[in-house]
Amino acid sequence: MLKNSDSELNIPNHIAIIMDGNGRWAQRVGKPRISGHKEGMNNVKRIATAASNLGVKVLSLYAFSTENWTRPSAEVSFLMKLPIDFFDVFMPDLIKENIKVEVTGFVDDLPNKTKKTVLKAVEDTKENTGMILNFAFNYGSRAEIVNTTKLIAQKVKEGSIEIDDINEDLINNNLLTSILGKYADPDLLIRTSGEERISNFMLWQMAYTEMIFDETYWPDFTSENLVEDIKIFNERDRRFGSVK
């Protein structure tokens, strides 16, 4: 965690993480892919607690994409069970840490038991006032943008808004991430495992997000890795298209 020498670090309000490398981690240690996903799930609690203690306002974790349905059925079934296991084990810790759970994604398309579990986690933590732990589950940014476009087009069709009313704020307010309020746009994106792409994650929201591609596989990603990546973030000169 933070040392005394790190006390002046600027902590990003919103950190988004693409938790990549579970399968390769499992392969490296001679275990099946699902073992990597299970170990990755266990790491969520550790990193969420670390981020909360650092003062992060929102931690978004890319847990399952709209494209992940194309994976082998046994792996998909296991991934659908992970949230059930996670909240069953770690809900007391989330409550203790005053962490509020949100879910960004097309929840209605999830298996019924998974859907009930994630919605119950949101309900059970809705009064918490600490860090928001936002799971991007069954999330895809292109699908989100298409969905938002349809919502706005329907409002134009109904006459509740005019075409000239369409602006960035209106789009922001109709995206799935609108539940995150003023922290909807990540300040820092971390992708573990060394892959250098954003895989259809928060395309609109990451217009000016700083990106770090960490070589560490997600199950091995520690609070120390998180602090080191925040240090790199602190070295960036964020100008948002302007000059100093």
N, C-alpha and C positions, 0 to 999 in steps of 0.2 A: 504494500500500500504506500501512501504518500509518506515520504521522509520529511524531516524539518526543512531540508534544502529545497523541497518541492512545494512548499506551502504557498508560494506565489503563483502557482499554475492557474491559468484560466481554464476552468472546467466547462466543457461544452454543455449547453442546456439539453441538447438532444443528440444522443449517440445512437446510430443505427448499425447493426451488425448482421452481416451475411455469414451465418454459422456454417462454414464450409470445411470439408475434410474429414467428416465422420467415417465415411467408407474407407478412405485411404489410411486413416489411423488404424481402423480395424484390420485391414490387410497387412499393415506393417507389423502388428503384434500377433498376426496369425489367427484372427478371430473373424466370424462372419460379419457382414455389413451391419446387421441389426445391433450387434454389440457396440459398434461405433455410435449408432444413434442413441442407444441407451446411455452410454457414457457422456455423449453430448448433452442429453437431457439433464443429467446430474450436474453438468457444468453450468447450466443456465442459472441455477440457484446461487452458485458461488459468484458468478460474474454479476448477477442482479444485485446481490448483497453488496458487493464491492462498489458497483456504480452508485448505489443508493448512498453508501457511506461517503463517497467522494463529493456528493452534492449534485449529481446528474438529475435533471428534471424528468426526462423521458429516455427510456432505453427501449428501442424497437429491435425486435429479433425476428429475422426472416426464417420462419419455422417450416413453412410448407407453401410452395408456389402453385399457381393454377396449372403449371406445366408438369408438376411432380406426379400428377395422376397417371402419366404414361410409364412410370416405373413399374417393375414387376409387382403383381398384385399382392404377394406376400409381404413385400417391403412397404407398400402403401397401407396395408392393413395394420402393420406394426406401427407405422408413423401416426395413423389415426388413433391408436391406443395410447401413444405417448402422453398427450395432454391429460388423459384420464389418470394415468399413473403419476404424472408430475403434480397435478393439483391434489391428488389423494395424499401424497407424501409431504409436499412442501407448503400447502396452504397455511398451516399454523405458523411457519416461518415468515411467510409473506405478511400475514396479519401482524406478527410481532414486529416486523421491520416497517410497518405502516405503508407498505407498497400497494399501490392501486393497479389492478389488472384491467387492461383494455385489449380488445381483439380487433384488428384491422384486416378485413377479408370478407369473402362471400360465405358467411357462416351458415346460411340456409342450405347450402349445397353439401354440408358435411354430414357424415353418418349421424343418426339421431342421438346416439349416446355421446359421441364426441361433441356435438352441438350443445346438448344439455350441460355437459361438463364445463365447457368454456364459458357459456352464458352464466352458469352458476358462480364461476370464479369472478366474473365481472360484478355480479350482484353482491357477492359476499364481501367484496373489497371496495364497494362504491363509496363508502364513508371514509376510507383511508385518505390521508392528505399528503402522503410522501411521494416518492418517485412513482411515475407511471411506468409500469412494465407492459409494453405494448407488443403483443404477439401478432405478427403478420402471418396469418394462417389461412390457407387457401386464398392467397393474395397474388395478384398479378397487376402490374401498373397499367399495361395496355387495356386490360379488361376494366380496370378502375376508371380510366379516362373515357372509354366507350360508355360505361354506365353513367358517368357524370354528364356526358354529352346528351344522353337520352333523357336524363332527369331535367336538364335545362331546356332541351327542345320541347318536352312535354309542358313545361311552365309557359313557354312562348306560345305553344298551341292553345293552351287554356286561357291565355290572355292575362295571366298574373304578372308577367314581366314582358318588356319589350326587348327586341334584339339589341338595342343600344344599351340595355342594362347589363349585358354580358361583359364582365371584366374579370380581372384576376381574383378579386375578393369573392365574387359569385362562384367562380370555379372552385376556389379553395373551400368554400362553405358547402360544396356538394361532393367533395372527394371523401373517400372512406376515412381519410386521416383528419377530417374536420373535428373528430372527437378529441383530438390532441390540442385544440385551441391554438394559442399563439406559438406553441412549440412544435407545430406540425412539420416544419421543414428541418431535417437533420442538419446539425452543424458539422458533424463528423460521421463519415461512413467507414467502418472497418470490415474488410472481408478477409477471413482467415483462409489458410491453406495455400496462399500465394497466387491463386487465380486472379487475373486482372480484368474483371468485367462486373457489371452490376446486375445482370440476369433479371431484367424486367422488374426492378425493385425501385419504387418511388421515383419514377422518371421525372414527373412534374416537380415533386418536392425537392429534388436534389440539384436544382439549377445552380446553386452556389455552395454546395456541400463540399467540404474538404474530404478527400478519399485517401485511405491508407490500405495497402494490400499487404497484410501481415503473412509471413511464411508459415506461421504456426498452425497446425491442425486444431480445429475447434476444441476437441476434448483436452488438448494440452494447453489451451489458452488460459492464462492465469491473471490474477489482479495485477501482477507485475507487468505483464504484457499490456494490459489496459492502460496502466500509468505511462508506460513508455510510448504508447501510441498517442496518448494525450500530450506528451511532451513534444512529439513531432508536430501535432496539431498546433501547439503554441508557437512553433517556429514559422508557421505559414503566415503570409501577408494577405489577409482577406480584404479585398478592395471592392468586391461586388460590382465589377464593371467600371468603377471609378478610378481615380488616381489620388495619391496623397502628395 
